[in-house]
């Protein structure tokens, strides 16, 4: 048990890995949950979060359709979804146009039905893109760098080790 309560817990969170249970726990304990990789790291082949269909957040048709209805992109919808849940987000991009777009969320209010449709995309830990820290290529596959370490907490598929 920690002696000092944390103010914030920054975790991976996007429509394919919503972390709803953790969000509820953090709220109960008065800890702010913030999201890194709110777009599922689509530019990083070693750590991309994908839907059940193998699509990235910016390419998902549900997010794209909602975005089209609002004159926004699928990525903007994903960011607005986390913000509507009360989860501050920290998208990363090296593209100046995308950085500007990530900020332009004015007036993007998602309906309850849209929030529910986005919530249906959650795949739990299967949608996680960044689990396990840094990844390396071994025998043609991207695997967590520390997978062989005795104290590493996850199996290769992302499930917790017993």
Backbone bond lengths (Angstrom), bond angles and torsions (degrees), N, CA, C in turn:
res aa  C-N    CA-C-N  psi(-1)  N-CA   C-N-CA  omega(-1)  CA-C   N-CA-C  phi
1 X - - - 1.450 - - 1.521 108.29 -
2 X 1.309 115.85 131.64 1.460 121.24 179.74 1.525 110.39 -72.08
3 X 1.307 116.24 142.77 1.468 120.34 176.13 1.518 110.51 -80.25
4 X 1.340 116.43 -29.72 1.457 120.91 -178.74 1.528 107.77 -116.83
5 X 1.329 115.98 122.10 1.459 120.82 -179.38 1.532 109.35 -69.12
6 X 1.326 117.50 131.23 1.460 118.98 176.63 1.534 110.53 -70.17
7 X 1.305 116.38 148.27 1.457 121.48 176.76 1.523 111.35 -83.75
8 X 1.332 114.81 -28.28 1.460 119.95 -170.79 1.526 109.84 -145.52
9 X 1.336 115.08 145.45 1.458 120.79 174.27 1.524 106.28 -127.61
10 X 1.317 117.46 109.40 1.458 121.57 -178.43 1.525 109.07 -96.16
11 X 1.336 115.67 119.30 1.457 121.99 -176.38 1.526 110.00 -136.62
12 X 1.319 115.52 162.93 1.460 120.35 172.77 1.522 108.29 -65.88
13 X 1.323 116.92 129.41 1.467 121.01 177.33 1.522 109.31 -153.98
14 X 1.321 115.04 125.19 1.473 122.91 177.33 1.518 106.86 -157.35
15 X 1.325 119.06 174.80 1.469 119.58 -174.81 1.527 115.39 -56.34
16 X 1.327 119.31 -25.81 1.460 120.35 -179.99 1.529 112.14 -88.76
17 X 1.329 117.03 -12.42 1.471 123.05 179.74 1.533 107.09 -143.36
18 X 1.324 115.70 76.83 1.457 122.03 -168.68 1.524 115.07 -74.90
19 X 1.323 117.45 -26.25 1.466 121.47 179.90 1.537 111.93 59.76
20 X 1.339 117.48 38.29 1.469 121.87 -176.53 1.530 113.08 -59.66
21 X 1.326 117.26 -41.23 1.463 120.09 -179.50 1.529 110.69 -66.51
22 X 1.322 116.62 -42.55 1.460 120.49 178.12 1.528 110.43 -64.97
23 X 1.331 117.01 -40.43 1.464 121.13 178.05 1.532 109.79 -59.90
24 X 1.326 117.52 -45.50 1.463 120.86 179.02 1.534 111.21 -62.31
25 X 1.319 116.84 -41.56 1.464 120.99 179.46 1.523 110.68 -64.61
26 X 1.328 116.20 -44.42 1.469 119.53 179.21 1.525 110.76 -61.56
27 X 1.325 116.55 -42.57 1.477 119.43 178.39 1.527 110.44 -61.27
28 X 1.317 116.49 -44.05 1.464 121.46 -179.67 1.531 110.63 -59.46
29 X 1.333 116.22 -37.53 1.468 121.23 -177.46 1.530 113.65 -90.64
30 X 1.333 117.00 -1.74 1.463 120.11 -179.94 1.515 113.32 74.08
31 X 1.338 116.63 31.88 1.462 122.01 178.55 1.527 108.06 -110.84
32 X 1.309 117.38 130.10 1.456 121.58 178.74 1.524 109.85 -76.20
33 X 1.322 116.72 124.55 1.460 121.48 174.60 1.530 107.45 -92.44
34 X 1.323 117.08 127.70 1.462 121.75 175.63 1.522 108.45 -120.91
35 X 1.339 115.10 153.34 1.462 119.95 -173.47 1.515 112.54 -110.47
36 X 1.341 115.70 127.36 1.454 119.99 164.13 1.526 106.80 -102.53
37 X 1.290 117.19 162.02 1.473 123.04 -176.15 1.528 111.79 51.64
38 X 1.345 118.29 47.60 1.463 120.17 -177.47 1.532 113.50 -68.73
39 X 1.325 116.03 -7.77 1.464 120.31 175.83 1.524 110.91 -110.54
40 X 1.320 117.20 7.53 1.460 121.52 176.78 1.517 114.69 76.81
41 X 1.325 118.55 18.63 1.477 122.78 178.42 1.528 113.47 54.52
42 X 1.346 118.45 53.93 1.469 119.77 -176.47 1.525 114.91 -64.37
43 X 1.320 117.82 -20.42 1.458 120.30 -178.91 1.516 114.34 -90.57
44 X 1.322 117.80 1.07 1.456 121.11 -176.98 1.527 109.16 -116.98
45 X 1.321 118.61 100.35 1.463 120.14 -176.35 1.524 113.93 -61.74
46 X 1.307 117.41 -19.72 1.463 120.20 -179.67 1.521 111.99 -82.76
47 X 1.316 117.58 -17.97 1.456 119.61 -172.92 1.519 112.59 -140.14
48 X 1.295 119.52 38.43 1.460 120.47 -176.41 1.527 111.03 -89.05
49 X 1.348 115.94 133.83 1.453 121.80 172.94 1.518 108.17 -85.57
50 X 1.309 117.33 132.50 1.462 119.65 -176.81 1.525 111.12 -130.19
51 X 1.331 114.67 157.75 1.455 121.53 177.24 1.514 109.59 -77.86
52 X 1.324 115.84 176.02 1.464 120.49 177.51 1.521 110.99 -59.37
53 X 1.335 116.34 -28.12 1.466 121.00 179.93 1.527 112.62 -86.65
54 X 1.324 117.22 -0.49 1.459 121.11 -179.51 1.517 113.41 84.15
55 X 1.332 117.97 19.06 1.464 122.30 -179.25 1.523 110.60 -96.52
56 X 1.317 116.75 149.04 1.459 120.91 175.38 1.523 109.14 -85.40
57 X 1.325 116.65 164.74 1.464 121.56 -178.90 1.534 111.27 -54.11
58 X 1.336 120.08 -51.02 1.466 119.16 -177.54 1.532 114.61 -66.20
59 X 1.322 117.88 -13.13 1.471 121.22 -177.96 1.526 113.15 -107.35
60 X 1.326 118.46 -0.41 1.466 119.49 -173.79 1.534 111.06 -74.37
61 X 1.350 118.06 130.87 1.462 121.04 -175.84 1.531 114.69 -63.94
62 X 1.327 118.69 -31.59 1.470 119.81 177.72 1.521 109.63 -65.22
63 X 1.322 116.41 -46.10 1.462 120.54 179.35 1.526 111.16 -67.35
64 X 1.334 116.44 -38.74 1.461 121.02 179.26 1.526 111.08 -64.86
65 X 1.333 117.71 -41.31 1.463 121.27 -179.91 1.530 111.20 -65.47
66 X 1.321 116.17 -42.41 1.466 119.77 177.24 1.525 109.34 -64.02
67 X 1.331 116.37 -42.69 1.458 120.23 177.91 1.516 112.20 -60.35
68 X 1.308 116.50 -44.39 1.474 120.83 -179.84 1.530 110.80 -59.21
69 X 1.334 116.35 -40.12 1.466 120.77 179.57 1.528 111.97 -64.13
70 X 1.321 116.94 -24.44 1.470 121.80 -178.56 1.530 112.73 -107.30
71 X 1.327 117.37 -0.09 1.461 119.94 -176.37 1.517 112.74 71.29
72 X 1.327 116.07 30.82 1.468 121.91 -178.38 1.522 109.35 -128.47
73 X 1.321 116.65 171.31 1.462 121.66 178.67 1.531 110.49 -88.59
74 X 1.322 115.74 165.16 1.465 120.78 175.45 1.530 110.44 -60.16
75 X 1.323 117.11 -38.14 1.465 120.88 178.74 1.527 110.36 -63.18
76 X 1.317 117.64 -42.75 1.463 120.18 178.58 1.528 110.91 -63.39
77 X 1.319 116.88 -36.93 1.465 120.89 177.50 1.524 110.08 -62.97
78 X 1.323 116.96 -43.88 1.471 120.65 179.48 1.528 110.98 -61.83
79 X 1.320 116.75 -40.82 1.463 120.02 178.28 1.527 110.58 -66.43
80 X 1.331 116.30 -44.06 1.471 120.79 179.92 1.529 110.99 -63.17
81 X 1.341 116.56 -35.64 1.468 121.18 178.31 1.525 110.73 -60.67
82 X 1.333 117.15 -48.34 1.460 119.20 178.86 1.524 110.83 -63.98
83 X 1.326 117.19 -42.10 1.463 119.71 179.27 1.523 110.94 -62.86
84 X 1.343 117.76 -39.05 1.462 121.23 178.44 1.528 111.40 -64.69
85 X 1.326 116.82 -26.16 1.467 121.23 176.25 1.529 111.05 -82.85
86 X 1.325 116.99 -0.95 1.461 120.82 -178.72 1.512 113.32 81.80
87 X 1.337 116.13 23.87 1.465 121.26 -177.87 1.532 109.20 -111.25
88 X 1.331 117.75 105.06 1.468 119.05 175.34 1.530 109.91 -58.97
89 X 1.313 116.24 142.63 1.463 120.51 -175.91 1.520 111.27 -120.77
90 X 1.327 114.16 153.83 1.451 120.94 -179.07 1.525 109.84 -131.28
91 X 1.345 116.86 77.34 1.466 118.44 178.83 1.524 110.17 -71.90
92 X 1.325 116.10 146.89 1.456 121.90 178.07 1.516 108.54 -116.15
93 X 1.292 115.86 136.46 1.451 120.76 174.53 1.516 108.86 -154.79
94 X 1.312 115.87 151.34 1.463 121.14 172.80 1.521 110.01 -106.69
95 X 1.335 116.59 1.15 1.453 122.73 -178.57 1.530 108.79 -96.13
96 X 1.328 117.50 118.03 1.463 121.90 -175.39 1.526 112.57 -58.37
97 X 1.323 117.56 -39.13 1.463 120.55 179.79 1.526 110.88 -65.42
98 X 1.326 116.37 -40.25 1.470 119.23 179.21 1.519 111.58 -70.21
99 X 1.310 116.98 -36.61 1.463 120.20 177.04 1.525 109.24 -59.58
100 X 1.329 116.55 -46.49 1.468 120.89 178.09 1.526 110.70 -62.58
101 X 1.324 116.84 -42.66 1.460 121.41 -179.75 1.533 111.32 -63.37
102 X 1.324 116.69 -37.70 1.466 120.54 -179.85 1.524 112.04 -62.31
103 X 1.317 116.67 -25.37 1.460 121.78 -179.17 1.523 111.28 -86.68
104 X 1.317 117.88 -25.95 1.472 123.21 -173.29 1.531 111.58 -82.93
105 X 1.321 115.86 72.11 1.461 120.41 179.57 1.522 112.25 -110.70
106 X 1.341 116.68 6.99 1.454 120.81 -178.73 1.525 111.40 -53.13
107 X 1.317 115.25 131.94 1.456 120.78 175.46 1.514 115.20 77.05
108 X 1.326 118.52 1.20 1.460 120.33 179.98 1.531 108.78 -88.11
109 X 1.325 114.54 89.57 1.465 121.33 178.11 1.525 107.63 -106.76
110 X 1.300 116.10 116.49 1.461 121.14 -178.56 1.527 110.29 -84.39
111 X 1.322 115.87 138.56 1.464 120.83 178.15 1.523 109.88 -74.23
112 X 1.322 116.04 166.18 1.460 120.22 176.43 1.527 110.73 -59.12
113 X 1.330 116.18 -39.04 1.469 120.46 179.42 1.526 110.99 -65.24
114 X 1.327 116.86 -40.54 1.470 120.33 178.18 1.523 110.85 -66.95
115 X 1.332 116.97 -41.63 1.467 120.50 177.72 1.529 110.06 -60.93
116 X 1.331 115.87 -40.90 1.460 120.33 179.33 1.527 111.16 -66.28
117 X 1.339 117.30 -41.96 1.474 121.05 179.08 1.524 110.45 -62.23
118 X 1.328 116.81 -41.03 1.463 120.22 178.43 1.531 109.74 -67.86
119 X 1.326 116.74 -40.01 1.455 121.05 178.55 1.524 112.77 -59.59
120 X 1.328 117.12 -28.30 1.464 121.35 179.16 1.532 112.29 -69.28
121 X 1.325 117.71 -14.64 1.466 121.55 -179.17 1.531 112.44 -79.59
122 X 1.332 116.82 -12.32 1.471 121.27 -177.04 1.524 110.73 -60.80
123 X 1.334 115.90 128.79 1.470 122.09 178.88 1.523 111.84 -112.50
124 X 1.311 116.89 11.47 1.459 119.25 -176.29 1.521 109.72 61.69
125 X 1.316 116.59 -146.75 1.469 119.40 -175.73 1.528 112.51 -64.85
126 X 1.337 118.34 -18.23 1.469 120.06 177.17 1.521 111.78 -68.40
127 X 1.333 117.44 -22.59 1.457 121.03 179.45 1.511 113.58 -90.17
128 X 1.327 115.93 -2.99 1.464 120.97 -177.49 1.515 109.84 -68.38
129 X 1.313 116.24 134.90 1.454 120.23 179.19 1.509 113.07 -105.49
130 X 1.315 117.05 -28.86 1.465 120.20 -170.65 1.515 113.80 -106.34
131 X 1.329 117.97 13.61 1.457 117.32 -176.42 1.521 110.75 -63.02
132 X 1.298 113.66 148.22 1.448 119.37 171.48 1.510 116.15 83.75
133 X 1.310 117.71 7.13 1.449 118.67 178.75 1.513 112.38 71.37
134 X 1.318 117.47 -152.32 1.464 121.09 -174.96 1.523 112.40 -60.89
135 X 1.314 115.46 145.61 1.460 120.61 177.66 1.524 109.46 -116.90
136 X 1.310 114.40 153.15 1.458 121.77 178.97 1.526 108.23 -130.84
137 X 1.311 115.52 157.02 1.457 119.38 178.08 1.524 108.76 -90.28
138 X 1.325 115.22 123.97 1.466 121.45 177.77 1.518 107.85 -133.44
139 X 1.314 115.55 123.90 1.463 121.99 179.11 1.524 111.93 51.89
140 X 1.345 115.46 41.74 1.455 121.08 176.31 1.519 115.18 78.95
141 X 1.340 118.23 7.46 1.464 121.69 179.63 1.522 109.67 -126.11
142 X 1.340 115.60 146.91 1.455 120.63 174.39 1.526 108.09 -86.96
143 X 1.322 116.93 121.58 1.464 122.35 -179.14 1.526 108.97 -132.64
144 X 1.342 116.83 154.13 1.464 118.84 176.07 1.525 110.81 -57.41
145 X 1.298 115.62 133.60 1.463 121.51 -177.95 1.519 112.26 -56.58
146 X 1.325 116.85 -37.44 1.453 120.96 -173.25 1.522 113.68 -98.29
147 X 1.323 118.01 15.64 1.463 122.68 -175.71 1.532 113.12 -52.97
148 X 1.327 118.33 -37.62 1.463 121.36 -176.25 1.534 113.17 -81.57
149 X 1.329 117.12 -8.58 1.468 119.10 -178.32 1.531 110.04 -70.84
150 X 1.317 116.99 137.73 1.471 121.86 -175.28 1.522 112.99 -61.21
151 X 1.334 118.69 -26.82 1.464 121.34 -177.94 1.529 113.05 -98.50
152 X 1.318 116.67 3.31 1.464 120.11 179.44 1.535 108.25 -65.60
153 X 1.350 119.48 128.16 1.468 120.41 -168.55 1.529 117.46 -83.78
154 X 1.349 119.41 -7.00 1.462 119.81 -174.67 1.522 112.25 -122.70
155 X 1.325 115.16 155.28 1.462 121.35 169.76 1.526 107.59 -82.43
156 X 1.312 116.67 169.81 1.454 120.96 -177.48 1.531 112.06 -59.33
157 X 1.337 117.65 -31.93 1.467 120.80 -179.28 1.530 112.77 -80.44
158 X 1.330 117.98 -0.07 1.446 121.55 178.25 1.518 114.75 95.51
159 X 1.314 117.22 -7.42 1.464 120.01 176.87 1.536 108.89 -75.27
160 X 1.323 115.26 155.25 1.465 119.58 -179.35 1.517 110.82 -74.66
161 X 1.330 114.50 139.82 1.465 119.52 175.34 1.511 109.48 -71.91
162 X 1.307 115.92 146.84 1.477 120.27 178.87 1.503 111.57 -77.68
